[in-house]
Amino acid sequence: MAARKTTKKPNVSAEELKEHYRNMLLIRRFEEKAGQLYGMGLIGGFCHLYIGQEAVVVGLEAAAEEGDKRITSYRDHGHMLACGMDPNGVMAELTGREGGYSKGKGGSMHMFSKEKHFYGGHGIVAAQVPLGAGLAFADKYNGNDRVTFIYFGDGAANQGQVYETYNMAELWMLPAVFVIENNQYAMGTSTKRSTMSPSYWERGAAYGIPGEEVDGMDVLAVKEAGEKAVAHCRAGKGPYILEIKTYRYRGHSMSDPAKYRTREEVQKMRDERDPIEAVRSMLLTGKHATEDDLKAIDKEIKDIVNKSADFAKESPEPALEELWTDIYADELTQEAP
Amino acid sequence: MATEILMPALSPTMEEGTLAKWLVKEGDTVASGDILAEIETDKATMEFEAVDEGIIGKIMVAEGSEGVKVNTPIAVLLEEGEDAHSVPESAPPPVAEVKTQSSQDVPAATMDHPAPKAPMVDDSPDWPADATMKPQTVREALRDAMAEEMRREDGVFLMGEEVAEYQGAYKVSQGLLDEFGERRVIDTPITEHGFAGIGVGAAMAGLRPIVEFMTFNFAMQAIDQIINSAAKTLYMSGGQMGCPIVFRGPNGAAARVAAQHSQDYAAWYMQIPGLKVAMPYSAADAKGLMKSAIRDPNPVIFLENEILYGRSFDVPEIEDLVVPFGKARIWREGSDVTIVSFGIGMTYALEAADKLAEDGISAEVIDLRSLRPMDTATILKSVQKTNRCVTVEEGWPQGSVGGYISSVIMQEAFDYLDAPVITCTGKDVPMPYAANLEKHALVTTDEVIEAVKQVTYAS
């Protein structure tokens, strides 16, 4: 794992810590529920859970401002919840219902929200990287100071289009934060078995892009690094790379038996490095919250998640006419950013 | 409250499985994430984790049981202080109720074909009959179209290899850098996959990129972004996120550039729902279709041709020349046979029609101009008159544009046909370099004439 920087800054407020706790817990409980619904056959196809990686997206969203954009791969539920998309709409898309963000036509891997500046939800490994640079290009073209967060994994980091994008992003000074969520396994292939240069962020140096490695199990460390990266971009200094060392507890997708790693390895992570437990213990030992306070948050989250599952079950399947809609846009409906 | 633990579906295709092994026993306390059992699916043996914490009150399906259906209760989980006996012996499995709208409920006939095709023939003129005509090359017409649209909207920009300082590898973007500056006319490194993706992302954010491929052969490096990202996003987003982008550049064979630089992609892109595909022949159509392409809210593949760039045609001198997609142009009216083509294929079609006229055969020549949407209405109307059809293209025969046209004619106008449709295509070989072989590999005017004579039983 990453070097464990201690970032227990004394100036983190109790409110902020609670907010991180709440946001990470929402993703964890939502994903557990999604796994459950998958088990019941209510969610089909591919379903990639984010459990274990919650601090990455929660930390970075804490560093983002209104109007900043984000784009990611198919492991996208956490990103959507963290940027404020409605859990009901996300869960209903997972069950393929009309109340889903894509009216049931996208599924787990393909959701979007213009309102929240969430640009998907992409199923081809690393395709979102040049797309994200295009979003950043648009902001630069339009002369604003917005920043785009481009999330991809250690697996995607070996795709050629990532490096084509690095080259142009630095050449054109695009305001893009490249976020490598290094969970150490590209499906079943560990980073050790896929590269002789396992320090992914350092590859940016070949293109002149600065970056750093971040402890992705520490939400405060992620937020701090995110603020630094965002400041770099907003100042017009071009892109920045954050390699965030994280860990996914579940398989690559629901049908992955995860035989490529030991049970003990996973358990050790859960026991010693869990990002939610870490904040929980900070809250309790710092006397920022009582057990009862946290129980109240747990209950609040459980209610949101249960409500989303109910909504996702009750929302009807899309009307058959939907098969034939949204293939072509009739007129340009997109407003200028 | 006691909850039932159900047999999970652990893969996209699993309907039942074997409960291979229990790793907990009745009375055990479990936490979220603890392994409860090993389950064999159709793919692998999977560990099944607890979602909620509690106490295993009762194991309902013994280990070693085969063929356990998904959603069968396999155990009962109790909260602290609860008693296993409080659970009903055989609670019915909670079958998830799905409000299904089965496709069987709807007759197939009501499921309309989504491909945007013109429902009826639109034979309105593309420009006023009294417009002054001025000869112009296809190259200049394309440049003017882009310049006019760039003046019209700030969000329109051009990116690609050598488009700016070099003034275009084929000089199509001549002068644009001078007029619009480097913000809007952007030289890229040689990195098709990357800049195609950047263009698509910029379009998703609301800009209107024109992405030039030096030739469409190089777009194969970028085809994932064109199809998976540009063409499918509107659908995958339930209509929220469009992609107004133009991918343009020369397509098909040039002259003596051999196999990797001489391929016609018309049939490839024509197949993709979500894309529009234009392939003009004349300068006026190149200009009018390019302006439509830039204004279109959808991704457009604009297939040009290097040999046609330098050819001159009359172009109307009007304020805003816009040619819609899905509207074919009848270049020559005739009564004995319909020849359908597009792009450079029109050269052979028109030459053949001239020579056939000398033999007293009257050919109607249709230029499709756009392949998706395709104006099949104009083809069908013509075939109903001539009862014979020959298609002409430079692309390969298997899965050709002509193959699609002939299937449409068979399905929609079978009773009108007096002869099978003949598809004249390039030969089924990679493009050779040698001059004589190359000429033979392409479709030829003589082949078109021969095909017409066959379908009119004149040979």
HADDOCK unambig.tbl for C-alpha pairs under 7 A between the chains (distance, minus, plus):
assign (segid A and resid 32 and name CA) (segid B and resid 51 and name CA) 6.33 0.50 0.50
assign (segid A and resid 38 and name CA) (segid B and resid 9 and name CA) 6.50 0.50 0.50
assign (segid A and resid 39 and name CA) (segid B and resid 8 and name CA) 3.88 0.50 0.50
assign (segid A and resid 39 and name CA) (segid B and resid 9 and name CA) 4.24 0.50 0.50
assign (segid A and resid 39 and name CA) (segid B and resid 10 and name CA) 6.16 0.50 0.50
assign (segid A and resid 40 and name CA) (segid B and resid 8 and name CA) 5.77 0.50 0.50
assign (segid A and resid 40 and name CA) (segid B and resid 9 and name CA) 6.17 0.50 0.50
assign (segid A and resid 40 and name CA) (segid B and resid 70 and name CA) 6.91 0.50 0.50
assign (segid A and resid 40 and name CA) (segid B and resid 71 and name CA) 5.58 0.50 0.50
assign (segid A and resid 41 and name CA) (segid B and resid 9 and name CA) 5.96 0.50 0.50
assign (segid A and resid 44 and name CA) (segid B and resid 12 and name CA) 5.74 0.50 0.50
assign (segid A and resid 45 and name CA) (segid B and resid 12 and name CA) 4.67 0.50 0.50
assign (segid A and resid 46 and name CA) (segid B and resid 12 and name CA) 6.79 0.50 0.50
assign (segid A and resid 102 and name CA) (segid B and resid 236 and name CA) 6.30 0.50 0.50
assign (segid A and resid 102 and name CA) (segid B and resid 237 and name CA) 4.60 0.50 0.50
assign (segid A and resid 102 and name CA) (segid B and resid 238 and name CA) 4.04 0.50 0.50
assign (segid A and resid 103 and name CA) (segid B and resid 238 and name CA) 5.45 0.50 0.50
assign (segid A and resid 105 and name CA) (segid B and resid 235 and name CA) 6.97 0.50 0.50
assign (segid A and resid 105 and name CA) (segid B and resid 236 and name CA) 5.61 0.50 0.50
assign (segid A and resid 105 and name CA) (segid B and resid 238 and name CA) 6.23 0.50 0.50
assign (segid A and resid 106 and name CA) (segid B and resid 236 and name CA) 4.35 0.50 0.50
assign (segid A and resid 106 and name CA) (segid B and resid 237 and name CA) 6.17 0.50 0.50
assign (segid A and resid 110 and name CA) (segid B and resid 236 and name CA) 5.92 0.50 0.50
assign (segid A and resid 110 and name CA) (segid B and resid 237 and name CA) 6.73 0.50 0.50
assign (segid A and resid 111 and name CA) (segid B and resid 237 and name CA) 5.77 0.50 0.50
assign (segid A and resid 112 and name CA) (segid B and resid 237 and name CA) 5.78 0.50 0.50
assign (segid A and resid 130 and name CA) (segid B and resid 194 and name CA) 5.67 0.50 0.50
assign (segid A and resid 130 and name CA) (segid B and resid 197 and name CA) 4.77 0.50 0.50
assign (segid A and resid 130 and name CA) (segid B and resid 198 and name CA) 4.85 0.50 0.50
assign (segid A and resid 131 and name CA) (segid B and resid 197 and name CA) 4.97 0.50 0.50
assign (segid A and resid 131 and name CA) (segid B and resid 198 and name CA) 5.04 0.50 0.50
assign (segid A and resid 131 and name CA) (segid B and resid 200 and name CA) 6.15 0.50 0.50
assign (segid A and resid 131 and name CA) (segid B and resid 201 and name CA) 4.02 0.50 0.50
assign (segid A and resid 132 and name CA) (segid B and resid 201 and name CA) 6.01 0.50 0.50
assign (segid A and resid 133 and name CA) (segid B and resid 198 and name CA) 5.65 0.50 0.50
assign (segid A and resid 133 and name CA) (segid B and resid 201 and name CA) 6.91 0.50 0.50
assign (segid A and resid 134 and name CA) (segid B and resid 197 and name CA) 6.95 0.50 0.50
assign (segid A and resid 134 and name CA) (segid B and resid 198 and name CA) 3.82 0.50 0.50
assign (segid A and resid 134 and name CA) (segid B and resid 199 and name CA) 5.80 0.50 0.50
assign (segid A and resid 134 and name CA) (segid B and resid 200 and name CA) 6.67 0.50 0.50
assign (segid A and resid 134 and name CA) (segid B and resid 201 and name CA) 4.01 0.50 0.50
assign (segid A and resid 134 and name CA) (segid B and resid 202 and name CA) 4.28 0.50 0.50
assign (segid A and resid 135 and name CA) (segid B and resid 201 and name CA) 5.05 0.50 0.50
assign (segid A and resid 135 and name CA) (segid B and resid 202 and name CA) 5.00 0.50 0.50
assign (segid A and resid 135 and name CA) (segid B and resid 205 and name CA) 5.63 0.50 0.50
assign (segid A and resid 137 and name CA) (segid B and resid 202 and name CA) 6.30 0.50 0.50
assign (segid A and resid 138 and name CA) (segid B and resid 202 and name CA) 5.15 0.50 0.50
assign (segid A and resid 138 and name CA) (segid B and resid 205 and name CA) 6.31 0.50 0.50
assign (segid A and resid 138 and name CA) (segid B and resid 207 and name CA) 6.61 0.50 0.50
assign (segid A and resid 161 and name CA) (segid B and resid 193 and name CA) 6.36 0.50 0.50
assign (segid A and resid 161 and name CA) (segid B and resid 194 and name CA) 5.46 0.50 0.50
assign (segid A and resid 164 and name CA) (segid B and resid 191 and name CA) 6.23 0.50 0.50
assign (segid A and resid 164 and name CA) (segid B and resid 194 and name CA) 5.24 0.50 0.50
assign (segid A and resid 165 and name CA) (segid B and resid 194 and name CA) 5.60 0.50 0.50
assign (segid A and resid 254 and name CA) (segid B and resid 10 and name CA) 5.93 0.50 0.50
assign (segid A and resid 254 and name CA) (segid B and resid 11 and name CA) 6.21 0.50 0.50
assign (segid A and resid 255 and name CA) (segid B and resid 10 and name CA) 5.18 0.50 0.50
assign (segid A and resid 255 and name CA) (segid B and resid 11 and name CA) 4.36 0.50 0.50
assign (segid A and resid 257 and name CA) (segid B and resid 44 and name CA) 6.73 0.50 0.50
assign (segid A and resid 257 and name CA) (segid B and resid 45 and name CA) 6.55 0.50 0.50
assign (segid A and resid 257 and name CA) (segid B and resid 46 and name CA) 4.74 0.50 0.50
assign (segid A and resid 257 and name CA) (segid B and resid 47 and name CA) 6.70 0.50 0.50
assign (segid A and resid 316 and name CA) (segid B and resid 99 and name CA) 5.27 0.50 0.50
assign (segid A and resid 317 and name CA) (segid B and resid 99 and name CA) 6.09 0.50 0.50
assign (segid A and resid 317 and name CA) (segid B and resid 100 and name CA) 6.03 0.50 0.50
assign (segid A and resid 317 and name CA) (segid B and resid 101 and name CA) 6.80 0.50 0.50
assign (segid A and resid 319 and name CA) (segid B and resid 101 and name CA) 6.89 0.50 0.50
assign (segid A and resid 320 and name CA) (segid B and resid 101 and name CA) 6.91 0.50 0.50
assign (segid A and resid 324 and name CA) (segid B and resid 114 and name CA) 5.74 0.50 0.50
assign (segid A and resid 326 and name CA) (segid B and resid 234 and name CA) 5.86 0.50 0.50
assign (segid A and resid 326 and name CA) (segid B and resid 235 and name CA) 4.87 0.50 0.50
assign (segid A and resid 326 and name CA) (segid B and resid 238 and name CA) 6.18 0.50 0.50
assign (segid A and resid 326 and name CA) (segid B and resid 239 and name CA) 4.80 0.50 0.50
assign (segid A and resid 327 and name CA) (segid B and resid 234 and name CA) 6.39 0.50 0.50
assign (segid A and resid 327 and name CA) (segid B and resid 235 and name CA) 5.36 0.50 0.50
assign (segid A and resid 327 and name CA) (segid B and resid 273 and name CA) 6.68 0.50 0.50
assign (segid A and resid 327 and name CA) (segid B and resid 274 and name CA) 5.18 0.50 0.50
assign (segid A and resid 328 and name CA) (segid B and resid 274 and name CA) 5.77 0.50 0.50
assign (segid A and resid 328 and name CA) (segid B and resid 298 and name CA) 6.32 0.50 0.50
assign (segid A and resid 329 and name CA) (segid B and resid 242 and name CA) 6.92 0.50 0.50
assign (segid A and resid 329 and name CA) (segid B and resid 297 and name CA) 5.93 0.50 0.50
assign (segid A and resid 329 and name CA) (segid B and resid 298 and name CA) 6.16 0.50 0.50
assign (segid A and resid 331 and name CA) (segid B and resid 297 and name CA) 5.75 0.50 0.50
assign (segid A and resid 332 and name CA) (segid B and resid 297 and name CA) 4.98 0.50 0.50
assign (segid A and resid 334 and name CA) (segid B and resid 206 and name CA) 5.99 0.50 0.50
assign (segid A and resid 335 and name CA) (segid B and resid 206 and name CA) 6.68 0.50 0.50
assign (segid A and resid 336 and name CA) (segid B and resid 206 and name CA) 5.48 0.50 0.50
assign (segid A and resid 337 and name CA) (segid B and resid 205 and name CA) 6.64 0.50 0.50
assign (segid A and resid 337 and name CA) (segid B and resid 206 and name CA) 6.44 0.50 0.50
